[in-house]
């Protein structure tokens, strides 16, 4: 990597870019990827890394192109990063070793002239600052304090700071994550490795990532055995070329005996001179900054669309889970509506109470003799003794409640089974409270259903009472009572069509026909149809509201995203295009 002006890419206009990049940062910050859609884990990692680079590098650099250059010294374990930093500044400012505090509080070495810049949150705003020799202890057991330890060194050239980063291949995940974050904030990465470990896979994966993002890179090859320099340097040069870093400066340091813990000056002289040239020459420093800035901006063209695709996948997964939920309850509700009107209820206890209501034995046996004669017998019977309407109403209520509870139970179990068949749905249920994901209905659901049916029955009685204000209607109400007429109307509601077979079907059909004719004698056929339709519609509405509430309780298990996935995906693509246009316009105006 040359530091000459000719090597600098056409500089984008920071003023034109700042606004769309800020909008991009807001969208990425709001983007939530909570569902286990395909590739979600990878997308979350990429979102976090992009957000960190926007906060730690792109936005600070766009706000101040003339800010000091940050060179991050990174590499693998045992590469001698801390010794290199100490040797470059000529004093012990950072500690070597696996357990060094630098893994928690990386050391940032800067000139006194640049102190205010690095004390502010202009760079790495998410990390706390400390200027003391000791790093803070964790706030609580099990927590890890994170921050920057700022060290002011008088001999450090102004305009260039060195940051000793944790190992990129650390066995501690949080250390690796911090190393990646610091590298994302770098204007320049001093990739440090050794003659024995320069081909290790992990550092090269990080190096390729830095290259893809356009970060300026220089390579320091440490601890090269005497006589092996040419061979090792040639092989490493080939690897760099294959990784797209053919022009990256390569500095070799021979295996040496440390002097007071520092490398001999002769071994670091070339690297110090190169760094001093960058810091002393504003033009050269600007080349490095703009190279990395342009590369980071260019990387958005591929990174942001990947996040947009992930947002789309989240939205599709969310729609599928909600469709599964809605489908389960729609199927159960449709089946319940059929059972509430196809004669299913006209059996068992309901039939027994109906026979009791109209007069058992001879009266019920005479159904086939003609509906008119039966109607006359009913009127005669109810004048002698009040019919047991309450017991019929109770039987109907029990039957309706049983159907509703059964439908709700089937809907809940079906919805949970459909969710468990999807990895994302299974993860949602795994994360939920056991009571919320229990396939059994909540303990008080049956009581709610019974209350619903009682309220509906009262509504039916109110309908009958209102309809019975006519002279002919009052006669029937006098004979049957409001509760009796209401029970008969309920029978009509539950027998719109014949859903039974065999002997039960014939009995149910005769029961329904009798109930219908009894009411028609008082109210007229048109009024009966309207009463039955109104009563049925009211019951269905009440049941649907109750089942919708149960459905919503499961829907609340799904994560609520601040930005809808579909909207997030399209907005991310739109803002990424705005960033690209602003960059192109800025480079065109600067050319």
Secondary structure, 3 states (H helix, E strand, C coil): CCCCHHHCCCCCCHHHHHHHHHHHHHHHHHCCCCCCCCCHHHHHHHHHHHHHHHHHHHHHHHHCCCCCEEEEEEECCCCCHHHHHHHHHCCCCCCCCCCCHHHCEEEEEECHHHHHHHHCCCCCCCCEEECCCCCCCCCCCCCCCCEEEEEECCCCCCCEEEEECCCCCCCCHHHHHHHHHHHHCCCEEEEEEECCCCCCHHHHHHHHHHHHCCCEEEEEEEEECCCCHHHHHHHHHHHHHHCCCCCCCEEEEECCCCECCECCHHHHHHHHHHHHHHHHCHHHHHHHHHHHHHHHHHHHHHHHHHHHHHHHHHHHHHHHHHHHHHHHHHHHHHHHHHHCCECCCCCHHHHHHHHHHHCCCHHHHHHHHCHHHHHHHHHHHHHHCCCCHHHHHHHHHHHHHHHHHHHHHHHHHHHHHHHHCCHHHHHHHHHCCCCCCCCCCCCCHHHHHHHHHHHHHHHHHHHHHHHCCCHHHHHHHHHHHHHHHHHHHHHHHCECCCCCCHHHHHHHHHHHHHHHHHHHHHHCHHHHHHHHHHHHHHHHHHHHHHHHHHHHHHHCCCCCCCCCHHHHHHHHHHHHHHHHHHHHHHHHHHC
